[in-house]
Amino acid sequence: MKTGILRPPREAKMEVLVRQIPIAREAMPAPRAQIPAKSFLTPGEPNIRCNRTESPEQYAGCAVTFAFLAEGAANAVFQLRPSSEKAGLNVLFRDENGSPIPHARLLNKVLRVSKGIPKTLPYSEIISGYENVIHPLFRTKLPSPPPAQNQAQPPSSRNTQEIASFEDYLMDDEGVRLNQEIITHLHAQMHGDQCASGPCATVPNMELYGILLPDMSSIPNQALTIEIKPKWLAQSPTAPRDAFQCRTCAMQRLRNKQGKRKRDPYICPLQLVAGNTPAIEKYVRHRVAQEMSGTNKAAADFDMEPVVQRVTAYLATGPGHTLLEFLRTLQSKHDDVGVTMRPATPPRLATSVPTSNMADYDHRLRLAMTLRDCSFFIRISFADPDMPIEAKLCDLDFKSADKIEVWWDKEKRLINGGWYTSVEPGTTCAVTEAWRTNCPWYV
Ligand SMILES: [Zn+2]
């Protein structure tokens, strides 16, 4: 694999990157004291290293092995489990002092590794973008809840984790330096031994760096996790005025037509963020059933109806609803004109617009698209109804500027192909429903 050769130090490149990124007013970073020192002291090079151990029995409380969990478009995710004799590879994670990191700090984490697909940023730029661009957006206190009547909390805010700021929804990340042996092993875990010898179509250039993140996956016999992709929580600014579909529903139709989209449970993002309880309940019921039939079969012994009701309330009127509304505000604020209104179109063309204005536009668009492509994890205990609901946002990797042209192409295709404006029989898109309510003679 190409990653057999270590990449050159990225410090110099990252310094340039940080200087070049124009900071929008709302993205102004907080004073250095609030930013973890690691991002400035050791830019580009993580403090944690992961290496094989030949004698895991000597490090019984520290040695771990990997279990493949999931593969997305850009990354693969592995759970960390206690070392075992049967494992093909046992490893130690060592901190900046060279001391093995104990299980207590590892077994509740997953290791995420970039697959190195084109148009995604490398590790150092992902870490830098997350700390310096994404985090500051979320340093906003939550709005105060309305005064409780009769001293009783609304059901949707009961038993949820303590959240004071939107930043509490972000995951703590720790960078890890890997090596070629580990990368080869992880690739074989994903695709079998036939892929261990080198790159494949979906893993062209796995990085020698990983990121440790909290493990939000389901816990057998205890809790299940639902992952929601919020997507476009407001209509595209450049959608036609006579659109019958929102941006995400229009894209969903296009993908269905191309046979690219599995018929998974789906909810129109505008229905989700509007807190449409019947639509959310139907969606949550499908997702809970899906989870029970998949990785959490033991949940079949439990009554799942209370889980469905709690998650529905959480999303329709509770903290999940507040978070989705906040995401919608951020998305709209950073992309208020739309990608097809970019001063230079298509993006590769030269422009007479001053470079600084262009860079600011691109920076804001990349932020909005990052926020549209994140994941919202909700974990709820079915074994103990008094356990709080846990919620985290992830996949907030700052999007590469290389994607702007792709976004421009997609929007043009949706507009010119009529995917926004043709009527889809049986659609539950909030835009169509608004037409049905207000102008029934049109639909
Ligand atoms: Zn829709």
Residues whose N, C-alpha, C, O or C-beta is under 5 A from the ligand:
A	BS01	ZN	C246 C249 C268 P269 C429 A430
